[in-house]
Amino acid sequence: MDLRQSIFKARTTTVPATEDLSETHDFDPLPWNKYFETKTSINSADTLFNVYASGLSNNGPVFMFHHGAGHSGLTFGLVSKHIRQMVPDSIVIAPDARGHGSTTGDNQDNLGLQRLVEDYIDIAKSMLGDQTRDIILVGHSMGGAVMAHVAATKKLRRILGLILIDIVEGSAMDSLSAIPRFIAARPQSFKSVQSAIKWHIDSETILNPGSARLSVPSLITKDADRWVWRTELLPTEKYWPEWYTGLSRTFVGAPTAKLLVLAGTDRLDKELLIAQMQGKFQLELLPAAGHTIQEDLPDRVGDIILSFWRRNQPLDISSVRHLPQKKAD
């Protein structure tokens, strides 16, 4: 299902924020520390960024994630845990962007693209220091736009690859006019965290109940006796065009290996179609997922990320030189 289909489906089949939690699913929140080892605060640009991470003392590859608008770093919780299980020496880093999750501070409403890019570079440098390990950048939706521009700046060392999840410039721009109606169709508040989790599952906003139990609590905040959305999306509308305008060109031109993971088959714009035919990036389709592919199919997405990393590792010429040579007959 592509972003436009997700929006129109949600608009026409709105599920009320019911308080009846007597069905079979368990809607209790899951703790962040089942999926990440640390929850760190990084002070930058008058903002205290909340950063989830695991394996920071390791020497393996670094997988850095950026969530989409209205989400949080916990959207990559299940994917991060899977990656660490498959590659124990790896490092995973998933911050909450300004105005999202547990990140706090001044100027939280400034979600301009350049501000978000600078934020992420500051976070990466604070977390990694002068590291020389390979980095894979992974961004979902708005976060994909941020990561594409982070790669284009060349300010981080050893970027081995760039992965965008369910974001294409053409379809994103086509969807902008429908997004306010989608936002208006959502419940404005919930009686409890459990009811918010239940709504996300019932509305098929998140198809994986386990991921919903982990990520949804970070999307809401207590206001009197109700729970309201942590991030007000409508005030960010002025930034939407700049997030996505020119994204295809930036992605294709990024000086690294590239992968695009989509939930639908009809979403490549002309520039991406041409680039794909020229072999400039890898494409993976997961039609069984919704827009939050990393939450709906976390193990599959984790395996795709790891396969991409393995495929693009630089060849160690020194080890090849020391391979035993076959003697001539």
N, C-alpha and C positions, 0 to 999 in steps of 0.2 A: 504494500500500500504506500503510495507516495504522499508527500506532505499535503498536496491539495486534496487528495482523497481523504486523508486523515481529518483535515479541517472540515470538509463538507459532511463527513460521516458524523463527526462529533456534534456538528451543528444541527443535524436532522434527527439524531437519535440520542439526545441529551438524557443522561441518567441523573435523577435527582440525588441530592446528598442525603440519602436515607440514614436514619440512626439505628435501624434494625440490623444488628450484627449477629443474628442467630443462625446464619447459614454455615456451611461446612468449612469455609476458609478460616484460617487463623490470621487475624488482622493486627496482631500486636507488632510493634516496631522491632526491628533487629538492630543490635548495637554495631556501631561503626568498627569497633576493634575486633570483630570476627572477620573483617575483610582487609583491614589495614593495620600496620603495627604502630604508627605514630599519627598524632594530630598536632601539627606544628603551627605556630603563629609567625608570620613574616611581616615586618613593618616596612612599608614602602609607599611613597607618595600619599602620606596622610591616611593610609589605610592599613588595617591589621588583617592580612590575608590568612584565612584558614586553609591549611594544606594537609591533605591525607597522603601518607606515603608508607612504603615498606621496602626493606632491604637497603637502606641508605648507606650502610657500611660495605655493601657488596662491590664487586669489581666487574659485574656483568653488564649487559645492555640496559639502557635507561628508556623506559616507556613513559612518556609524559602526555597527560590527558587534559583536554579542555572541554567542559560541558557546554551545552546549548543554553539559549536564553530561558530563564525561569527554572533551570535545573540546578544541580550542584555537583561537586566532585564525586559524590556517592553514586551518581548514575553509572560510574565505572567500577563500582565496588566488586561486583561478581566477576567482571572481566579481569580486574587486577589480581584477584585471588587465584583465578585460573592460570594466569600467566606465571605467577609466582610458584604455583604448584608444578607447572611444567618446566620452568627454568628457575630453579631455586636461587641462582646467583644473580637474578635480575633485580632491577630497581623499578618501582612504580611510583609515580607522583601525580596527584590529582587535586588541584586547588579548587577552592570556591572563588569565582570571579567577584569583583566588587559588586555590591548590591545583591549578592546571592549567598545562600547557605549561612554559614557561621562567620563570614567575613564582615567586618564592621569598620567604621571610620567616617571621615568627612567625604563629601563629594561622591556619595555612593550612586548617585543618579547619572553620572557621566559614563555612559557605555559607548562612547565614540570608539571607532575601530582603532585609531592610533593609540588611544589611552589603554585599551584592552591589550594591544600588542606590547606596549611598553611595560604594562603590569606583568605580563607573562614572562617577558625576558628578565625582569628584575627578580621574579620568584625563582626562575630556573637558575639564575646565577647565585642567588642566596642559598638554594638547596644543594647545588652541585659544586660550587666553587670553581676552581680551575681544573675541571675534570677532563679526561681524555677518552672517556668511554663513548661508544656509539649511542646516539639518541634517535629514537623513533617518536615523532610528533603525531598525536592522534586527536582529532577534534570532531565533535558532533554538532551538526547544524551551525548555529552562530559560531561555536567553538572551532569548527572547521575553517571558517573564514579567518579567524584569529590565527590559527596555526599556519595556514598558508602564507600569511603575511609575516609571521615570525620566521618561517623558513626563508622567505625572500630577503629579509634584512641581513642574513648571514652573520648575525651577532652571537649566535650560539655555535660552539665548536662541535665538529663531528656529527652533524645531522645526517644520519644514514637513510632516513625515509620519512615521508609525509603521508598520513592516512586521513582522509575525509570520510565521515560517516553521514550518510543520508542528507547531503547538501549539494545542490546543483544551482548555479546562478540563474538559469532560465526559469526553472520551476519555482524557485524561491521568489524571484521578482514577480512572477505571475500570481503568487499566493498572497502577496502583501495586502491586497484589498480585502481578502477574506479573513485575515487574522483577527482584526477587531471583533468581527462577529463570533469567531470561535472563542475569544477571550470572554465576551459578554455572555456566552452560553454556559460557561463553567459556573459551578457554585461559587458564590462570593465568600463563603465561610463554611466552617464545619464545626460540629459540636465537640468532636474529639479527634485525636490523631488517627484512631482506628477507623472512623468514618471517612476520613480523607483517603486513607489507604484503600478502603473498600470502594470508594468512588473511582479511583484510578483503575482498579481492576475491573469493576463492572462496566465502565465506559470504554474499556479496552485501550485506554491511554497507555497503560503498561500491561503487557500480556503475561508477564512472569510475576506471580504473586510474591515470590521470594525477593525479587529486586524491588518491587513496590514497597514491601515492608522495610527495606533498607533505605531507599532514597526519598520516599514521600515525606517522612518527618522533617527532613531538611528543607522542604519546599514551603512549609507553613510556619507561622509564629503565633504565639498566644496574644490575644487582644481582648481584655476583659474575660468574658466567659466563653469566647469563641476562638477558633483557630482560623486565621486569614492567610492569604498568600504572602510569603516572604518577599517576593519580587513582584512589584507592580509592572506589568508588561506594557500596558497602553502608553504610559509616559515615555517609554523607550522607542515609540513609533518613529520619531524623527531620525533615529539612527539606523533603522532597518535598511533603507536603500544603500547606505555606505557600507554596511556589512557585506552585501552581496554583489554590488556593482563591480564588474571587472574580476570577479572571483575565478572564473574559468581561466582567464589569461594568467592570473597570478599562480594558480595551481599548476597549470601546464608548464609555466616558465620556472617553477621552483627548482633550484639547482640540486636536486636529490631524487632518489627513487620515489615513485608516487603510486598510491593505491586509493581507489574510490570504492566504497562499500555502500550499496543502495538496496532499498527494500522493493523497488519497482523496476520495471524494464523500459519505461517510456519517458525517462527523465533527462537523458543526455541532450544538452543544447548543441547547436551546430559546431561550436568551437571544440567541445569535448568529443563529439563524434569524429571529427577530423583527427584530433590528437590520438584518440583510441585506435583508429585505423592505422595511424603512423607508429603505433606501439610506444607512445610516450607515457602511458600509465597503465596500471593493471586495474581491471574492473571485476568486482565480485557482487553478485546479486543474491539477496536473501528474501525472496517474496513472501515467506511465511511470517516475517516480522512486520511490526508497525514502524512508526517514525523513530522511536527510541530502540534501534536495533540492538545496541549494546546491552540493554536491559532485557529485551525479549529473548534473545539468543546469546547469552554471554559466553558460553563455552565455545560456540561456533565462531563468534567474533574473536575471541581470544586465540583460537587455533589459526584463524586467518591472519591475525597480526603476527603471530610467531612464525608462520610459514613465510610471510613477507620479509620479516627480519632475517630469517635463515637464508632466503634466496638472495638477499642483497648484501650479505656480509662480504667485505673485501677479501680477496684471495691472499692468503699468507704465502708470498713468494719464497720466503726464507725456509718455510717448512717443506715446500715442494722441492727445493734445491737439495734437501737432505734425504729425500726418498731414495730407497735402494734402486740402483740402475740395473736394468736387465742386461745381462751379458750377451754379446753377439754370439751367434752359433758359429 
